[in-house]
Amino acid sequence: MPHPHAIAGIISRLHDPNYDRWAGQIKRTGGCRQPIHLRGKVEHYDRATGQLLHRYCTNREPDGVLRVSCKTRRASRCPACAEVYRADTYQLVRAGLVGGKGVPETVSAHPCLFVTLTAPSFGAVHVWREKNGKVLPCHARRDAATCRHGQVMSCTERHSADDPRLGEPLCPDCYDYDGSVLFNAISPELWRRFTLALRRRFARLNGLTVKALREHVSIAFAKVAEYQRRGVVHFHAVIRLDGPDGPSSPPPAWVTADALAQAVQHAAAVVTAEVKPLSRAFRWGTQLDVRRITMDGDLTDQAVAAYIAKYATKAAECVGTLDRRIQPLDNLDALPVREHARRLIAACMRLGEHPDLADLRLVHWAHMLGFRGHFSTKSRRYSTTLGALRAAREEHMRAEPVTTGRLPLFDEDTVLVVAHWEYAGRGLSLGEQILAAAITGARLPYAGGDAQ
């Protein structure tokens, strides 16, 4: 049963004379849970005569504001906008596998791999493991050692997939929390070095220098970062071989996916990144997964694109941390987070005070457990861009008011557009969120608050 305040908000909005216009705004935001409120106007003038051709003002909008979608990628903040981001990422990744969105369909014949690079171990944690449909014991050891803190390093329990203990250390006092957050912080540099080592190794396997390789082959990629339950990131990447001109040119016949796989395995094994002030070097974990992407096998283009896009909308929430920044003066003991996440955050805060680690910005990224890179990235010529996909969608949405006469069709070369906007708040009340979910068919909110 909705909260009485929510019911009152629903009734108030439904009885508003401008309800239809409000509902139209909600539909255009796609059901955004925390829309941005803008107040202002847009005027179109004839450049030659100065005549006012058209004016739009928010004065007549519900509550005097225009609501636009927040466009966050985080599903924990706004499922509706995150779904748009996920769909865009799916199209971006799949276009690099089968073509479309400006990429020729011939790209589907280029050798392509799906690669997963994992983090090293920072201590034994509770895990869910399955083999042949049977759940295995977590850490069954006949002669398990007892750590110096008196904890037997064994767990014979068969955890369920949603067990809240998954990812938590068998002995928190033995767990390398400093190493975990430092790996997260240095992982973008480790990925950069991996891509450089990959090109060098692939060139050597084919008897070429890196410079000579560029005349025959280019290596394109798209990757996403995923948090494991223990709080460290690993990367999923699509790596593709093209000709020298990118996806529009086929690679030479002597270029093979097997050679690319060998280069990936070598590069993942040899690259390191060092946190020099602490004399700590990090490398990828031993679990490396390299599989070829096919059009009709177990690992299809659709499956890979969907898998990568799924993680593009997630962050560290699965570890039990927050989806907002944590301030240095915040009381860590009072934060509504798991104890494991609390220790990781505390490690970020403590290490962030080290003057020689200022470049890692650990305090700023404590809510991300030290990771400060982009969650999804791609090489320049892998496929289209998120910006291009958004621009195409905006042009499509603009065409509707033009064709219905609500917005005149102007020649952009002869019309001067003068716009003035100011921020007027964000969000929806809980009652408005429930109405928005009913209008758009989205999930009902679990909680809510008044718009700011």
C-alpha positions in Angstrom: 0.0 0.0 0.0 1.5 3.4 -1.0 2.4 5.8 1.8 -0.4 8.4 2.6 1.9 11.2 1.4 2.3 9.4 -1.9 -1.5 8.9 -2.3 -2.0 12.6 -1.6 0.6 13.5 -4.2 -1.1 11.2 -6.8 -4.5 12.8 -6.1 -3.1 16.3 -6.3 -1.4 15.7 -9.6 -4.4 14.0 -11.2 -6.6 16.9 -10.3 -4.1 19.4 -11.7 -5.7 21.1 -14.8 -2.3 20.7 -16.5 -2.1 17.0 -15.8 -2.2 16.0 -19.5 0.8 18.3 -20.3 2.6 16.9 -17.2 2.0 13.4 -18.4 3.3 14.4 -21.9 6.5 15.6 -20.3 6.9 12.3 -18.3 6.4 10.3 -21.5 9.1 12.3 -23.3 11.5 11.6 -20.5 10.8 7.9 -20.8 9.7 7.7 -17.2 12.9 9.2 -15.8 12.8 8.9 -12.0 14.8 12.1 -11.3 14.2 14.5 -14.3 16.0 17.8 -14.4 13.7 20.8 -14.1 14.6 23.7 -16.4 13.1 27.2 -16.5 13.5 29.5 -19.5 12.7 30.2 -23.1 13.8 29.7 -26.7 13.2 32.3 -29.4 13.7 32.0 -33.2 14.5 35.1 -35.2 14.9 35.8 -38.9 18.5 36.7 -39.3 17.8 39.1 -42.2 14.9 41.1 -40.7 15.1 40.4 -37.0 11.5 39.3 -37.0 10.5 36.9 -34.1 9.3 33.7 -35.8 8.6 31.5 -32.9 8.9 31.5 -29.1 8.7 28.7 -26.5 8.5 29.6 -22.8 8.1 27.4 -19.7 5.7 29.8 -18.1 2.7 27.7 -19.3 4.2 24.4 -18.5 3.1 22.4 -15.3 4.8 24.1 -12.3 6.5 26.5 -14.7 9.3 24.1 -15.6 10.3 21.8 -18.4 11.3 18.3 -17.3 14.1 16.6 -19.2 15.6 13.2 -18.5 18.7 13.0 -16.2 20.5 10.6 -18.7 22.4 8.8 -15.9 23.9 5.4 -16.8 23.4 4.0 -13.2 20.4 1.7 -13.0 20.4 2.2 -9.2 19.6 5.9 -9.7 17.2 5.9 -12.7 16.2 2.6 -14.3 14.6 4.3 -17.3 17.6 6.4 -18.3 20.0 3.5 -17.6 18.0 1.4 -19.9 18.5 3.9 -22.7 22.2 3.9 -22.0 22.3 0.1 -22.0 20.4 0.0 -25.3 22.9 2.5 -26.9 25.8 0.5 -25.6 24.3 -2.7 -27.0 23.9 -1.0 -30.5 27.4 0.4 -30.3 29.0 -3.0 -29.5 26.9 -5.0 -31.9 27.6 -2.6 -34.8 31.3 -3.4 -34.4 30.5 -7.1 -34.7 28.0 -7.3 -37.6 27.9 -3.8 -39.0 25.2 -1.1 -39.1 25.2 2.5 -37.6 27.8 3.5 -40.3 29.9 0.3 -40.0 29.9 -1.9 -43.1 28.4 -5.4 -42.7 31.6 -6.9 -44.0 33.1 -6.4 -40.6 31.4 -9.6 -39.5 34.0 -11.6 -41.3 36.9 -10.0 -39.4 38.6 -12.1 -36.7 37.1 -11.1 -33.3 37.6 -12.3 -29.7 35.8 -11.9 -26.4 38.3 -11.4 -23.7 37.9 -11.3 -19.9 40.8 -9.9 -17.8 40.4 -10.5 -14.1 42.0 -9.1 -10.9 44.5 -11.1 -8.8 43.6 -12.5 -5.4 43.8 -10.3 -2.3 42.7 -13.0 0.0 40.2 -15.9 0.2 36.6 -14.9 -0.1 33.3 -16.8 0.0 32.3 -17.9 -3.5 29.5 -19.6 -5.4 30.8 -22.3 -7.7 29.0 -24.7 -9.9 30.1 -27.7 -12.0 27.8 -29.8 -14.2 24.8 -28.3 -12.6 25.9 -29.1 -9.1 26.8 -26.4 -6.5 30.3 -27.0 -5.0 31.5 -26.3 -1.5 32.9 -22.8 -1.0 36.4 -23.5 0.2 36.6 -27.1 1.3 40.0 -28.0 2.7 40.8 -31.2 4.7 43.9 -29.7 6.3 43.0 -26.1 6.2 45.4 -23.7 7.9 44.5 -21.4 10.7 45.5 -17.8 10.1 47.3 -15.7 12.7 44.0 -14.3 13.7 42.6 -17.7 14.7 40.3 -18.2 11.7 40.3 -21.6 10.0 40.7 -20.8 6.2 38.0 -23.2 5.1 34.3 -23.1 4.3 32.4 -26.2 3.4 29.0 -24.5 2.8 27.4 -24.6 -0.6 26.3 -21.0 -1.0 23.3 -19.9 -2.9 23.8 -17.5 -5.8 22.2 -14.7 -3.8 24.0 -15.4 -0.5 24.9 -12.0 1.0 28.2 -13.4 2.2 29.5 -13.9 -1.3 32.6 -11.8 -1.9 33.3 -11.4 1.8 36.7 -12.5 3.1 37.0 -15.7 5.2 39.2 -13.6 7.5 38.7 -9.8 7.1 41.9 -9.1 9.1 44.0 -11.1 6.6 42.4 -9.6 3.5 44.6 -7.1 1.6 42.2 -4.2 1.5 44.9 -1.8 0.5 45.9 -3.9 -2.5 42.3 -4.2 -3.6 41.6 -0.5 -3.8 45.1 0.2 -5.3 44.4 -2.3 -8.0 41.1 -0.6 -8.9 42.9 2.7 -9.1 45.7 1.5 -11.3 43.6 -0.9 -13.5 43.0 1.8 -16.2 46.7 2.1 -16.6 47.1 -1.7 -16.6 44.5 -1.9 -19.4 46.4 0.8 -21.4 49.7 -1.1 -21.1 47.9 -4.3 -22.1 46.7 -2.8 -25.4 50.2 -1.6 -26.1 51.8 -5.0 -25.3 49.1 -6.7 -27.4 50.1 -4.7 -30.5 53.8 -5.3 -29.9 53.3 -9.1 -29.5 50.9 -9.4 -32.4 53.4 -7.6 -34.6 56.3 -9.8 -33.5 54.3 -13.0 -34.1 53.9 -11.9 -37.7 57.5 -10.8 -38.1 56.7 -7.1 -38.2 57.5 -4.0 -36.2 54.6 -2.1 -34.6 55.0 0.7 -37.2 55.0 -1.8 -40.1 52.0 -3.6 -38.6 49.9 -0.4 -38.9 50.3 -0.5 -42.7 48.6 -3.9 -42.8 46.4 -4.3 -39.6 44.6 -2.2 -37.0 43.4 -3.6 -33.7 40.0 -2.2 -32.5 38.3 -2.9 -29.1 35.3 -2.1 -27.0 35.5 -2.9 -23.3 33.5 -2.6 -20.1 34.5 -2.8 -16.4 32.6 -5.1 -14.0 32.7 -5.2 -10.3 33.1 -8.6 -8.6 31.4 -9.2 -5.3 34.7 -8.9 -3.5 35.0 -5.3 -4.7 37.6 -5.4 -7.5 37.0 -4.7 -11.2 37.7 -6.9 -14.1 37.3 -6.1 -17.8 35.3 -7.7 -20.6 36.5 -6.7 -24.0 35.7 -7.3 -27.7 39.0 -7.2 -29.6 38.8 -7.1 -33.5 41.3 -7.2 -36.3 40.8 -4.9 -39.2 42.7 -3.7 -42.2 44.7 -0.5 -42.1 41.7 1.7 -42.8 39.6 0.3 -39.9 36.3 -1.7 -40.2 35.8 -0.7 -43.9 38.9 -2.6 -44.9 39.4 -6.4 -44.4 42.6 -7.6 -42.7 45.2 -9.5 -44.8 44.6 -13.3 -45.2 47.6 -14.1 -43.0 45.9 -12.4 -40.0 44.2 -15.0 -37.8 42.2 -15.1 -34.6 44.6 -17.7 -33.2 47.5 -15.4 -33.5 45.5 -12.7 -31.8 44.6 -15.1 -29.0 48.3 -15.9 -28.5 49.1 -12.2 -28.4 46.3 -11.6 -25.8 47.6 -14.4 -23.6 51.1 -13.1 -23.7 50.2 -9.4 -23.1 48.0 -10.3 -20.2 50.8 -12.3 -18.6 53.6 -9.8 -18.9 52.2 -6.3 -18.3 52.5 -4.7 -14.9 51.6 -1.3 -13.4 53.4 0.0 -10.3 52.3 2.3 -7.5 55.8 3.7 -7.1 55.4 5.5 -3.7 54.4 2.2 -2.1 56.7 0.0 -4.3 53.7 -2.2 -5.2 53.3 -3.7 -8.7 50.1 -5.1 -10.0 49.3 -7.5 -12.8 46.2 -9.2 -14.1 44.8 -12.3 -12.4 45.6 -15.8 -13.6 42.1 -16.4 -14.7 42.1 -15.3 -18.4 39.2 -16.1 -20.7 39.7 -15.8 -24.4 37.0 -17.0 -26.8 36.2 -16.4 -30.4 32.9 -14.6 -31.3 30.9 -16.4 -34.0 27.6 -15.6 -35.7 25.9 -18.9 -34.9 27.8 -20.6 -32.0 27.6 -20.4 -28.3 29.1 -16.9 -28.2 27.2 -14.9 -30.7 27.3 -11.2 -31.5 24.0 -10.6 -29.8 25.1 -12.5 -26.6 28.4 -10.5 -26.4 26.7 -7.2 -27.0 24.0 -7.9 -24.4 26.6 -9.1 -21.9 28.7 -6.0 -22.2 25.8 -3.6 -22.3 24.4 -5.1 -19.0 27.4 -4.1 -17.1 27.6 -0.6 -18.6 24.7 0.5 -16.3 26.1 -1.0 -13.1 28.8 0.2 -10.7 30.0 -0.9 -7.2 26.5 -1.3 -5.8 26.8 -5.1 -6.0 29.6 -4.9 -3.4 27.3 -3.1 -1.0 28.6 0.4 -1.3 26.9 3.7 -2.2 26.2 5.2 -5.6 27.2 8.7 -4.4 30.4 10.3 -3.4 31.6 10.0 0.2 32.9 13.1 1.9 36.0 13.0 4.1 33.9 14.2 7.1 31.3 11.5 6.7 31.0 9.1 9.6 32.0 5.8 8.0 30.5 3.8 10.8 27.1 5.3 10.1 27.1 4.6 6.3 24.4 2.0 5.2 26.9 -0.3 3.6 28.3 -3.9 4.2 31.2 -4.2 6.5 33.4 -5.5 3.7 32.6 -2.4 1.6 33.1 -0.2 4.7 36.7 -1.5 5.1 37.4 -0.9 1.4 36.1 2.7 1.7 38.2 3.2 4.8 41.3 2.0 2.9 40.6 4.5 0.2 40.2 7.3 2.8 43.4 6.3 4.6 45.6 5.8 1.5 44.1 9.0 0.0 45.8 11.0 2.8 49.2 9.8 1.5 50.6 12.9 -0.3 52.4 10.8 -2.9 49.2 9.1 -3.9 47.3 12.3 -4.6 47.1 11.5 -8.4 45.0 8.4 -7.7 42.3 10.6 -6.0 41.3 7.7 -3.8 39.2 9.9 -1.4 37.3 11.3 -4.4 36.5 7.8 -5.7 36.1 6.0 -2.4 32.4 5.2 -3.2 33.8 3.4 -6.3 36.3 1.6 -4.1 39.2 3.3 -5.9 38.3 2.8 -9.5 38.3 6.1 -11.4 38.2 5.0 -15.0 35.4 5.0 -17.6 33.2 2.0 -17.3 32.8 1.5 -21.0 35.4 2.6 -23.6 36.3 1.8 -27.1 39.0 2.5 -29.7 38.3 5.3 -32.1 37.4 3.2 -35.1 35.7 0.3 -33.4 32.2 1.5 -34.4 29.9 4.5 -34.0 29.8 6.6 -30.8 27.3 7.2 -28.1 27.2 10.8 -29.1 26.1 9.9 -32.6 23.4 7.5 -31.4 22.1 10.2 -29.1 22.1 12.9 -31.8 20.1 10.5 -34.1 17.6 9.9 -31.4 17.2 13.7 -30.7 16.7 14.4 -34.4 14.1 11.7 -34.6 12.3 13.2 -31.5 12.5 16.7 -33.0 10.9 15.5 -36.2 7.6 14.7 -34.4 6.8 18.3 -33.3 7.8 19.6 -36.7 5.6 17.2 -38.6 2.6 17.9 -36.3 3.0 21.6 -36.6 3.9 22.2 -33.0 7.3 23.4 -34.1 7.9 25.2 -37.4 10.5 23.9 -39.8 13.2 26.5 -40.1 16.2 26.9 -42.4 19.0 26.8 -39.9 21.2 29.0 -42.1 18.6 31.9 -42.0 17.3 31.6 -38.4 19.0 32.8 -35.2 18.1 30.8 -32.1 18.4 32.6 -28.8 17.9 30.4 -25.7 18.0 31.1 -22.0 17.8 28.3 -19.4 18.3 28.0 -15.7 18.3 25.1 -13.3 15.1 24.8 -11.2 15.5 21.5 -9.4 15.2 17.8 -10.1 13.3 14.7 -9.3 9.7 13.6 -8.6 7.8 13.1 -5.5 7.0 9.5 -4.5 3.4 10.0 -5.7 4.6 11.4 -9.1 7.1 8.5 -9.4 4.2 6.0 -9.0 2.2 7.9 -11.6 5.2 8.0 -14.0 5.6 4.3 -13.6 1.9 3.8 -14.5 2.2 6.1 -17.5 5.4 4.5 -19.0 5.0 0.9 -17.7 8.2 1.1 -15.7 8.9 -0.6 -12.3 7.3 1.0 -9.3 9.8 2.9 -7.1 10.9 1.3 -3.8 11.3 4.7 -2.2 11.2 8.3 -3.0 11.3 11.9 -1.9 10.2 15.3 -2.9 11.8 17.0 -5.8 14.6 19.3 -4.8 
